[in-house]
Amino acid sequence: MSITVRGISKRFARFAALDSVDLDVPHGRLVALLGPSGSGKTTLLRIIAGLETPDAGSVHFDGRDISDQTTRERRVGFVFQHYALFRHMTVFENVAFGLRVRPRGTRPSAQRIRERVGELLELIQLGSQAGRYPSQLSGGQRQRVALARALAVEPSVLLLDEPFGALDAKVRLELRRWLRALHDEVGVTSVFVTHDQDEALEVADQVAVMNAGRIEQVGTPDEVYHHPATPFVYNFLGNVNLFHGRVDDGVTRLVREATGHLVFIRPHALDLARQPNGANTIRAVTKHIHAAGPVVKVEAVTEWGAPVHVEIGQERLRELSLQKGDEIFITPRDVAVFADD
């Protein structure tokens, strides 16, 4: 099932949550709506689900305009951040709920419901937990049950609103890898909302980066990270250093003063040395060295007082024998230049 959004706008009083948004979600893809709080991503997801009504625009499933259909008529599976499981029901009954409340004409038999729920519990690796109650499960297990319940009704599309936002970092990492594997097995067209850049880049087939009610860029994780279309996308997707620059004969030079061009450089795209290396080298002084982990994070200050962050490997740190207060020379390897608006 493909999803097409055209010209969607939505206001809450004076606040424009969405401003003429277009989005295409191809059949079978897992697409992330990524952006900061207030960017409109959850509002867009709820409009696709039929839980909110847009002020303008339309939503299409497989080319059919379903803007006037209810959530049930759209056959949408929706997973909330806080599980929304029935506390008085067992895991089995929670997953079976959507099947049991179907109209009599479309309701599966009791035998088929048992089979379907059993299949899903095995799929989410909780087959042995069918008789437990939500309070007896971990947060990660409860979220997997919520996913199984959404899949039980065989939805046309699966929509997830910050599905792992209530979980701790380690469980969130495990579950996002599990979600990717689950999607590859089930294949249902899915859209999930997140403000976590790593989550979107690791899990999704496509990422739609949202800002202030608009979509700034849509592309594969590789495209949006390595070829950002706007300064916002570059700045939002990971740490970045910001400099003024001058472009001479296609070569970008870093300078102290404003020139009309902004230069974005990621910390890992900076070389660090004890001696100058070329005309575009910046003199700086180290302020902090964070050496815990495989990547060493060096905080420094340029000769004109601007902060700069550099990431190097442990081996390079040992070669340089860096200490706090050392003079260093920083050379960019990969830059992105945007006009300063």
N, C-alpha and C positions, 0 to 999 in steps of 0.2 A: 504494500500500500504506500503510494507516494503522498506527500503532503505539500501543498502549495499555499502560501500566504501572500495575499496581494493587497497593498495599500492599507494595512491595518493601522488605525489610530485609536487611541483611548486616553481620555482625560478623567482625572479624579479631582473635581472642583477646578482649581486653577492649575493643577499639576498635570503636565503632559507626560503620561507614562509611556506612550508609544506614538511615534510620529511617522505615519505613512511607511510602514515596514513591509518589505518584500522578503520572502524566504522560500527556498525550494529544498525539500528533503527527499532525496531519491528513495525508491523502494528498497527496503532491507538495510538501510544505513543507520548508524548510530551517530547522532548529531548532538553536539554540546552547545548550549546557549551559555556563553561565558561573559561575565562582566561584573562590575562592582555593584554594591547595593544601590537600588534606585535606578538601575540602567534599563529596566523594563522586561527583564528576562522571564520572571515568574508570571507577570501579566500576560506576556505573549503565550507562554505555555498554557495558562488557564483559558485563554481565548481559543487555542487549538482544541482544548479539551471540551469546550462548551460550558465551562464554569463561569466565564465572564463574557459579556456581550460587547463587541467593539462599537465605537461611535461611527466608524467608517471602515470599508474594506471587506474582504471575503476570505474564507478558508475552504480549500478544496482537498478532497481525498480522491486519489486516482482520477483527477479531472472533474469530479462531481462537486458542485457547490453544496457544502453541508452547513453553511453559516446559520441556517434556521433550525438545524436539528439539535435535539437535546444530547447530553453526554451519553445517555444509554443508547440512543439511536445511532450515535457515532461509533459505538462499540470501542470505547477508549479504556485502556487500562491505566490507572493513575496511582503512582506511589508517592506518598508524602514523606517529608523529612522525619516526622515523629511517629512513624510506623502506623498509627491509627488502627491497631488491632483491637478486637473485642476481648477485653480482659476476662470475661466470664466464659469464653469459648476455648476449647483446646486448639492446638495447632491444626489438627485435621479439620475441625469445624470452621476455623477461620478461613482456610483455603477453600473449603467447600461452599462457603456462604454465597458467593456470587452465582454459583450454579443452582443452589437450592431455591433462591428467590426469583429465578426466571419464571416468566409466564408458563402455565401448564403446557401449552403447545410446543414450547421450545426447551422445556426442562429435560435434562438427561434422566435416564433411569437411575435408581439408587445404586445399582451395580456399576453403571458407567461413571457415576460420581465418585464412587470408591476407587475405581481404576484410575480415573483422571487425577484425583488427589494423590494417590500413591505414586503415580508417575512423576508428579511435580515435586513431591517431597524427596524422592530419590534424586531428581535433577538438582535440587538445592542442597543436597547432601544432609538432609534432616529426616530421613526415613524412620530413624529410631526414636524421633521426638514427637511423633504424631499425637500421643496422649498427654503431652505436657501443656501447661498454660503459659501465656506470654511472660508472666512474672518469673517463671522458672528458666527463662532463656536469657542469653547474653544479648547486648544491643545488636551485635552483628547478626546473630541468629534471628532476632525479631525482624530485622530489615529483610532478611532472606525470605521469611514467611510472608511479609508484605508483598514482595516481588512475586512469590508463587501465587498469592491470592489474586494479584492483578493479571497474571498469565492464565489463571484457571478458566476464565471466561473466553479464552481465545480472542483477545482484542485485535482490532484492526491495526492499532498503533499503541505503543507503550510510552507513557509520559512520566518522567520522574523529576520531582522538585527537590533539589538538594538532597538526594537520597542518603548520602553518608554524612551530612552536616552535623548530626548529633553524636557522632562516634569519635573515639579518640584516634590519633594519627595512625597508629599501628594497625588497628582494625580497619580504618578507612583505606589504607594501602592494600590490605588483603582483599577487601570487598570490591574495590574498583577493578582489580585484576580478575576477580571472579565474575563480575558483571560483564567484562569484555569476553570472557570465555563462554558465559551463558548466552550472550547475544549471538556469538558465532554459531552456537548450537541451535538456538531457537529461530533466529533470523527475522524476528518481527521488527518493523520499522520503529525506531525509538528516538526520542528527544529527551535530553536531560539538562536540567539547570544546575549550574555550579558557579561559584566565585573562585574556585581553586584552579589555578592555571595548570599545575602539574596533573591534576585529575583529568582535565579536559584534553590535554595534549597526549596523555597516556592511553585514555580509554576510547576517544571518539574517532570516527572515520572523517568527520568534518567538524570544524569549529566555527560558530558564528559569534564574533566578538561584538558585544553591545555596549553602548555608551549613551546616556542621556536620551533614551527612547528610540535610538536608531541603531542599525547594524553597521559597524565600521568596516568589517571585512568578513568574508566567508571563504574558507579554504581548508585544505588538509592541515593537520597539525604542523607538518614540515613547512607548508606555505606561509601560515600565519606567523610562525616563529622566526623563520629565516628570511622571509620576504614580507615584512609588515607593510601594509598600505598607508598607514597614517602614524603620526607621532604617538597618538593614544595607544594604538595596538602595540607598538614597539615598547612603550613605557610600561604597559600593563602586563605584558608577557615576560616576566622575569626581571632581574636587576639590570640596571642600565646606568651608564655614565653619560652626562649631558655636557657638551662643550659648544662653544662658538667655533665656526669654521669659515674658511675661504676656499673657494674652488678655483684653481689655476690650471688651465689646460687639462682638465679632467682629473687633476690630483687635488685631494682634499687636504688642506693644511689647518691644523688646530691653532687658534689664536686666543688672545686674552679678551679682546673687545668684541662687542656685538657687531655682526657683519650682515645680518639678514638671513643667515643659514645656521641651523642647529644641527649638531653632529651627535648621533647616538652610538655608543659603543658598549657592548656587553663586557662584563669583567673578565670573562675567559678569552676575549679577543684582544687583550692587551699583553704585550711582551714586557718583561721586566728585566733590567740589567744593571750592572754596576757602572757601565760607561755609556755615553751617548751612542746611538745607532741610527744615523741618518738625520735628515733635516727636520723630520716631524716628531722628534723625540721631546718628551716633556720631562723637565727636572722636577723631582718631588722628594718628600721626606716621609718615611714610614711613621705612622702613629700607633697602629695596633696590628698584630699578627695573630690570626686565629688558626692554629695548626691542627686542631682536633678534626679527625676524619680524613678521607682521601684527598679532599680539595683544601688547599690553604687559602684563606681569605685575608688579603692584605689591604688595610685601610691606610691611605696616604693623603698628603696635601700637596698640591702643585705649588710651584714657585710664586704663583699669583694668588694663592690662598684658597683655591677651589678643592673640595674633597673629591677623591677618586678611589674606586674600589677595583682591585685586581685579584683574579683567581689563578693560582699556579698549582702545580703538582708538588708532592712531598719531595721528590727527587730534586726538582728545581730549587726548592727552598734550601736543601742541604748544599747544593752547588754554590748558592749565593751567600750562605751563612748570614742570612738577614737578621737584624736586630732592630728593636724599636729605636727610632731616631736616626736611622741610616739614610744617607742620600742615595736615591735611586733614579733611574731613567726609564721612562715608560714610553713604548712605541705601539701605536695601534696597528692591528693586522686587518681588521674588517670593520668598516664603518657604514652607517646609514645617514644620509643627509636629507633634511627637510627644510623647506622655507619657513622662516620664523614669522608666523602669522600673529 
